[in-house]
Amino acid sequence: MTLRDLLTSFSLWVDAHALAILLVSVAWGLLGTLLARLTQGGRSDQDGRLIASVVIGGAVLWLVLGVVALGLARLLFNKNLLDINALLLLAPLACVLTSVLGIRRVFPLSGLASVRTLGDVAGFAVALALSPPAYAGRSFAAYGGVYIAASLVWMWAVEGARPDWADLLGAGLALAGASVILWMPRG
């Protein structure tokens, strides 16, 4: 069995189980929110915040995997966005949405922070999904560098926490790495 055959059979299995994948994606956010709520307050508040971080991180990872799968479908099977099962497109987005909104109810953020989080994730997903398959990985790397720098600007401008030298060095290295990936001559 070749790698293409394996990916084809996996793609068919995923397509056949799209509704279950969507339900599990929503359940991730709901169960994570419930666990965070149960451990909120008192001595276990730190555990609740750790669970919240894992839930949000898992949801974003699921979104990234969904976008990578979409890129593979475009590259290997010549499918575009309209050829993909709509439930499979909704699954990672529903996971992020239920996770962010659920955790927001447990650990209140400003409405602006929630909108920014969802907007960043949605913008990333759309940009990566629309990138040509040959450059999607490079687009992802560039987004990572810009996201790190933008997060520090947000921290300073909105949260009032001034970045220190390590923050600035890390952002500079991230942007330098993204620049090398994007613009270094290849050949």
N, C-alpha and C positions, 0 to 999 in steps of 0.2 A: 504494500500500500504506500503510495507516494504521499508527500506532504499535502499536495493539492487535493488528493482524494480524502485525506483525513480532515482537512479544512472544509471541504464540501459536505462531508457527512456531518460534521459538527454544526455547520451552518444550517443544514436541514433540520437537525435535532432542535437547535435553538429556535428556529422559525416555528416548529411544531409546538413548542412549549412557551410561546411568547406570553400568553396570559399568566401562566404560573410565574414567569420571570418578573412580570409587572407587579404581581401580588407580593412576591418576596421582596421586591425593591421598596414597596410602600411599607411592608411590615418591618423592614430594617429601621426606617425612621421612627415608626410608631413604638416599636419595642425598645429602641435606644432611648427614646424620650421617656418612656415609662421607667426604665432602669435609672435614668438620670434623676427623675422626680423622686423615686424611692430612696435614693442615696443623698438627696439634697438636704442641707441643713445640718447643724451640729458637727460631730466629728467626721461624718462621712461626706460633708460638702465637697471636700477635695476629690473624693472618689466620684461624686456626681459630675464634677467638672472634667475629670479624666474621661469618664464615660461619654460625656458630651463631645469632647475632642475626638474620641474614637469614632463616634457616630458620624460627625461631620466629615472627618477624614475618610472614613469608609465610603460615604456617599460621594465625595469628590473623586475618590479612586474608582468607584463604579462608573461615574460619568466619564472619566478618562478612558477606562476600558471600553466603554460603549463607543466612544469616538474613535479609538484605535480599531475596533471591530468594523466600524463604518468605513474607515480608511482601507482596511484589508478587503472589504467587500468591493470597494471601488477599484482597488488595484488588481485583485485576483479574479473577480467575477464580472468586472465591468458594470457594476450596479451603481446607480446614482441614488440620491436621497429619496426620490419618489418610488424607487423599486423596493425599498426596505419596509418591512412590516411596521406599521405605525405603533403597535404596542411595544416593539423593541426600541423605537425612538423615544417613546414616553417613559419607559422604565427607569433609565438613569435620571431623567429630569424629575420624575415623581419621587425618586429616592432622595435627591438633593432637596427638593421642595419640602417633603414631609420632615426630613431631618432638621433643616434650618428652622422652619416654622415651629416644629415641636420643641426643639432645644431652646428656641427664643422664648417660649412660654415658661420654661423651667428657669432659665437664666436670662432675664430680660436684657435685651440689647436695645439701643435706640432703633427706631424704625429705619433711620437712615443707614445704620450699619447693616441691618438685614437686607435692605434693598441693594446696598453696595455688594454684599456677599453674593446674593442671587444674580445680580447684574454681571459681576465679574465672571462667575461660573458660566452663565448663559453666553456671554460674549466670547469666552474662551471656546466653548463647545461649537458655536456657530462658525467662528473663524477657523478652527481646526477642521471642521467638517467640510468647509468650502475650499480648503487649501488643496492644491493638486496633490495627489497621493505621493508623488516623488519628493515633495517638500514638506509634507505634514509633520514629520519628525523635527525638522529644522524650525518650522513655525512654532511647534510646541516648546522647543528650547528657547526661542526668542521670547515667547510669551512668559516663560518662567523668569527670565532676567528682568523684564519690564515689570512683572508682577511684584517681584521683590522690592525693586526701587519704588514703585508706586505705593506699596504698603508702608514703607518708611515715611513717604511724604504724607500719607493719610495719618499715620501715627503722630506726626509732628503737627500738622495743620488742624486736625479734628480732635485728636485725643489730648493734645498739648504736651506730649512726651517727646522731648528733643532727642534725636538719634545721637548715640555716642560714636566714638571712633571705630569701634568694632562693627556697628551697624553700617556705617558709611563704607568701611573697607569691604564688608561682605556684599553690599549692593554694587559697589564698583567692580568687584570680581565677577559677580553674576552678569552685569552688563557687558563686561569685557569678554566673558565666555560666550554670551549670546552673540556678540559682534563677530567673534572668531568663527562661530558656527555658521552664521549667516553670510559673511562677506569674505572669508578666507578663500583665495583662489584654489581651485581644485584641478587636478589634472593628471 
